[in-house]
Amino acid sequence: MRVVKKAEERKNEILDAADELFGQKGFDGTSTNDILEKVGIARGTLYHHFKSKEDIMDALIDRYNDRLLSAAQEIALDKSIPVVERIIRVVMALNVSGGSSKEIMEHIHKPQNALMHQKIQKVIINGITPILAEIIREGIEQGLFSTPFPYECMEMVVTYANTVFDGDMVQMTNEELVIRMQAFVFNIERLLGVESGSLTYIMKMFGGRNGGSNE
């Protein structure tokens, strides 16, 4: 007996299969036949929901963005976590792991996928900035930070991090990257009006590299 599923359920089933396959075999190494076999559907059913494999990747990027923002918002609302630690966790949530997330990032960094790349950057800048700004406002109320521009400060921070540390935008050696990260933390301290060196441990959000401020 043929199983008939609701459109949204079937669409998510296709995305789940593609997510797993892209993670295992890569985008280029996965064929539409692979997806058809994994889901157990006819080609016509696949094309009813998605025009192409690229269309599936677009939908996965949308889902990736939704999960990214959802994870960041969940962390931001957890008042049991100290303010500064919450900021670090929100930024770390931008690195969603599992499934095809690594493949998604590799895919969008290809020159022909510049619009996809821009789409993710736009979501991060416009979606994460207000989440972080709200945490900063909470920190101001607690006397941790001192700035009249919480939103603008976070917009600067997120935009810089999302471009300079993107990997494709600015080519750097490891040594140059470490210096950029030190300068990044150094300037965040000044934007937020905190004592120099007080946020040095924020470096752990960049993979645990350590370094002092550039005084």
Kinemage of the C-alpha trace (Angstrom):
@kinemage 1
@onewidth
@group {chain A} dominant
@subgroup {mainchain}
@vectorlist {calphas} color= white
{ca met a 1} P 0.000 0.000 0.000
{ca arg a 2} L 1.399 3.408 -1.018
{ca val a 3} L 2.117 5.684 1.941
{ca val a 4} L 0.824 9.236 1.441
{ca lys a 5} L 2.456 11.860 3.635
{ca lys a 6} L 1.663 15.502 4.205
{ca ala a 7} L 3.676 17.891 2.029
{ca glu a 8} L 5.635 19.443 4.920
{ca glu a 9} L 6.420 16.032 6.401
{ca arg a 10} L 7.655 14.710 3.055
{ca lys a 11} L 9.690 17.858 2.437
{ca asn a 12} L 11.429 17.526 5.809
{ca glu a 13} L 12.059 13.855 5.139
{ca ile a 14} L 13.849 14.767 1.903
{ca leu a 15} L 15.846 17.464 3.687
{ca asp a 16} L 16.835 15.073 6.487
{ca ala a 17} L 18.070 12.534 3.928
{ca ala a 18} L 19.981 15.178 1.959
{ca asp a 19} L 21.427 16.593 5.197
{ca glu a 20} L 22.828 13.186 6.110
{ca leu a 21} L 24.061 12.381 2.603
{ca phe a 22} L 25.725 15.759 2.050
{ca gly a 23} L 27.469 15.306 5.394
{ca gln a 24} L 28.691 11.820 4.432
{ca lys a 25} L 29.454 12.171 0.720
{ca gly a 26} L 29.607 15.913 0.152
{ca phe a 27} L 27.300 17.998 -2.016
{ca asp a 28} L 29.048 17.168 -5.285
{ca gly a 29} L 29.374 13.496 -4.340
{ca thr a 30} L 25.651 13.106 -3.665
{ca ser a 31} L 23.281 12.515 -6.580
{ca thr a 32} L 19.540 13.015 -6.685
{ca asn a 33} L 19.320 9.230 -7.114
{ca asp a 34} L 21.077 8.818 -3.765
{ca ile a 35} L 18.429 11.001 -2.144
{ca leu a 36} L 15.587 9.181 -3.924
{ca glu a 37} L 16.875 5.804 -2.752
{ca lys a 38} L 17.358 6.937 0.826
{ca val a 39} L 13.875 8.429 1.104
{ca gly a 40} L 12.237 5.753 -1.036
{ca ile a 41} L 10.292 8.069 -3.313
{ca ala a 42} L 9.826 8.612 -7.035
{ca arg a 43} L 11.684 11.343 -8.904
{ca gly a 44} L 8.411 13.175 -9.543
{ca thr a 45} L 7.786 13.419 -5.803
{ca leu a 46} L 11.211 14.945 -5.240
{ca tyr a 47} L 10.731 17.511 -7.997
{ca his a 48} L 7.306 18.377 -6.640
{ca his a 49} L 9.059 19.784 -3.568
{ca phe a 50} L 12.444 20.842 -4.971
{ca lys a 51} L 13.497 21.910 -8.458
{ca ser a 52} L 17.052 20.623 -8.139
{ca lys a 53} L 19.793 19.482 -5.789
{ca glu a 54} L 20.820 23.148 -5.476
{ca asp a 55} L 17.259 23.972 -4.406
{ca ile a 56} L 17.568 21.337 -1.666
{ca met a 57} L 20.801 22.954 -0.496
{ca asp a 58} L 19.045 26.342 -0.415
{ca ala a 59} L 16.342 24.849 1.818
{ca leu a 60} L 18.982 23.286 4.074
{ca ile a 61} L 20.656 26.690 4.418
{ca asp a 62} L 17.295 28.194 5.440
{ca arg a 63} L 16.901 25.458 8.034
{ca tyr a 64} L 20.510 25.952 9.162
{ca asn a 65} L 19.781 29.670 9.680
{ca asp a 66} L 16.586 28.925 11.628
{ca arg a 67} L 18.418 26.504 13.927
{ca leu a 68} L 21.301 28.935 14.368
{ca leu a 69} L 19.030 31.760 15.493
{ca ser a 70} L 16.910 29.444 17.627
{ca ala a 71} L 19.987 28.087 19.443
{ca ala a 72} L 21.341 31.610 20.009
{ca gln a 73} L 17.998 32.871 21.320
{ca glu a 74} L 17.624 29.917 23.692
{ca ile a 75} L 21.050 30.643 25.194
{ca ala a 76} L 20.362 34.372 25.459
{ca leu a 77} L 17.161 33.790 27.438
{ca asp a 78} L 18.819 31.484 29.979
{ca lys a 79} L 19.277 33.863 32.919
{ca ser a 80} L 21.038 31.152 34.929
{ca ile a 81} L 24.115 31.661 32.715
{ca pro a 82} L 26.311 34.695 33.567
{ca val a 83} L 26.107 37.548 31.062
{ca val a 84} L 29.635 37.305 29.616
{ca glu a 85} L 29.421 33.511 29.328
{ca arg a 86} L 26.091 33.898 27.532
{ca ile a 87} L 27.718 36.221 24.986
{ca ile a 88} L 30.442 33.654 24.353
{ca arg a 89} L 27.929 30.833 24.006
{ca val a 90} L 25.772 32.807 21.574
{ca val a 91} L 28.787 33.458 19.340
{ca met a 92} L 29.848 29.810 19.602
{ca ala a 93} L 26.303 28.792 18.578
{ca leu a 94} L 27.059 30.306 15.162
{ca asn a 95} L 29.216 27.253 14.540
{ca val a 96} L 26.407 24.705 14.263
{ca ser a 97} L 27.875 21.221 13.976
{ca gly a 98} L 26.420 17.960 12.791
{ca gly a 99} L 24.745 16.812 9.599
{ca ser a 100} L 25.704 18.810 6.533
{ca ser a 101} L 26.663 22.070 8.290
{ca lys a 102} L 30.334 21.656 7.321
{ca glu a 103} L 29.296 20.809 3.777
{ca ile a 104} L 26.948 23.820 3.726
{ca met a 105} L 29.788 26.163 4.686
{ca glu a 106} L 32.096 24.666 2.058
{ca his a 107} L 29.318 24.909 -0.523
{ca ile a 108} L 28.505 28.573 0.086
{ca his a 109} L 32.177 29.544 -0.108
{ca lys a 110} L 32.327 28.496 -3.749
{ca pro a 111} L 32.395 31.565 -6.060
{ca gln a 112} L 29.187 30.531 -7.840
{ca asn a 113} L 27.354 30.477 -4.503
{ca ala a 114} L 28.156 34.036 -3.446
{ca leu a 115} L 24.456 34.864 -3.041
{ca met a 116} L 23.981 31.927 -0.642
{ca his a 117} L 26.987 33.136 1.328
{ca gln a 118} L 25.540 36.631 1.492
{ca lys a 119} L 22.217 35.170 2.626
{ca ile a 120} L 23.792 33.469 5.665
{ca gln a 121} L 25.850 36.558 6.507
{ca lys a 122} L 22.715 38.722 6.355
{ca val a 123} L 20.858 36.383 8.716
{ca ile a 124} L 23.763 36.390 11.177
{ca ile a 125} L 24.226 40.177 11.182
{ca asn a 126} L 20.510 41.023 11.327
{ca gly a 127} L 19.495 38.115 13.558
{ca ile a 128} L 22.342 37.725 16.047
{ca thr a 129} L 23.005 41.444 16.646
{ca pro a 130} L 19.708 42.144 18.491
{ca ile a 131} L 20.117 38.944 20.525
{ca leu a 132} L 23.577 40.026 21.695
{ca ala a 133} L 22.472 43.634 22.208
{ca glu a 134} L 19.799 42.485 24.653
{ca ile a 135} L 22.422 40.613 26.689
{ca ile a 136} L 24.612 43.725 26.665
{ca arg a 137} L 21.697 45.809 27.998
{ca glu a 138} L 21.330 43.294 30.807
{ca gly a 139} L 25.057 43.613 31.497
{ca ile a 140} L 24.715 47.402 31.629
{ca glu a 141} L 21.933 47.075 34.224
{ca gln a 142} L 24.230 44.831 36.280
{ca gly a 143} L 27.059 47.367 36.061
{ca leu a 144} L 29.258 45.046 33.966
{ca phe a 145} L 29.343 47.212 30.843
{ca ser a 146} L 29.215 50.918 30.124
{ca thr a 147} L 28.090 51.990 26.661
{ca pro a 148} L 25.251 54.167 25.355
{ca phe a 149} L 25.213 52.117 22.125
{ca pro a 150} L 24.608 48.418 22.952
{ca tyr a 151} L 23.035 47.566 19.586
{ca glu a 152} L 25.565 49.476 17.507
{ca cys a 153} L 28.465 47.959 19.457
{ca met a 154} L 27.219 44.449 18.782
{ca glu a 155} L 26.524 45.281 15.145
{ca met a 156} L 30.163 46.315 14.763
{ca val a 157} L 31.362 43.178 16.557
{ca val a 158} L 29.156 40.763 14.601
{ca thr a 159} L 29.874 42.405 11.237
{ca tyr a 160} L 33.632 42.353 11.829
{ca ala a 161} L 33.627 38.759 13.079
{ca asn a 162} L 31.405 37.656 10.205
{ca thr a 163} L 33.696 39.127 7.559
{ca val a 164} L 37.294 39.236 8.773
{ca phe a 165} L 37.052 35.811 10.451
{ca asp a 166} L 35.025 34.341 7.594
{ca gly a 167} L 38.017 32.703 5.947
{ca asp a 168} L 37.361 33.846 2.381
{ca met a 169} L 37.114 37.593 2.892
{ca val a 170} L 40.570 38.185 4.406
{ca gln a 171} L 43.479 35.841 3.823
{ca met a 172} L 45.668 35.494 6.932
{ca thr a 173} L 48.454 33.338 8.293
{ca asn a 174} L 47.873 31.703 11.699
{ca glu a 175} L 50.061 34.361 13.300
{ca glu a 176} L 48.052 37.154 11.690
{ca leu a 177} L 44.830 35.479 12.795
{ca val a 178} L 45.998 35.364 16.422
{ca ile a 179} L 46.880 39.077 16.297
{ca arg a 180} L 43.479 39.887 14.759
{ca met a 181} L 41.754 37.965 17.551
{ca gln a 182} L 43.761 39.755 20.226
{ca ala a 183} L 42.886 43.108 18.632
{ca phe a 184} L 39.243 42.016 18.384
{ca val a 185} L 38.978 41.312 22.112
{ca phe a 186} L 40.998 44.450 22.921
{ca asn a 187} L 38.502 46.605 21.018
{ca ile a 188} L 35.420 44.806 22.368
{ca glu a 189} L 36.624 45.770 25.851
{ca arg a 190} L 36.769 49.407 24.809
{ca leu a 191} L 33.404 49.328 23.050
{ca leu a 192} L 31.783 47.923 26.177
{ca gly a 193} L 33.688 50.165 28.577
{ca val a 194} L 35.284 47.381 30.627
{ca glu a 195} L 38.760 47.082 32.122
{ca ser a 196} L 41.546 46.107 29.730
{ca gly a 197} L 42.222 42.364 29.855
{ca ser a 198} L 38.940 41.523 31.579
{ca leu a 199} L 37.533 39.782 28.499
{ca thr a 200} L 40.713 38.012 27.385
{ca tyr a 201} L 39.153 34.628 28.109
{ca ile a 202} L 36.609 35.382 25.389
{ca met a 203} L 39.364 34.110 23.070
{ca lys a 204} L 38.121 30.585 23.751
{ca met a 205} L 35.244 31.228 21.361
{ca phe a 206} L 37.856 31.122 18.585
{ca gly a 207} L 39.053 27.637 19.322
{ca gly a 208} L 40.939 28.100 22.572
{ca arg a 209} L 43.817 30.195 21.259
{ca asn a 210} L 45.202 32.416 23.961
{ca gly a 211} L 46.888 35.740 23.861
{ca gly a 212} L 47.117 38.974 25.762
{ca ser a 213} L 45.823 42.352 24.734
{ca asn a 214} L 47.856 44.534 22.423
{ca glu a 215} L 48.518 47.406 24.747
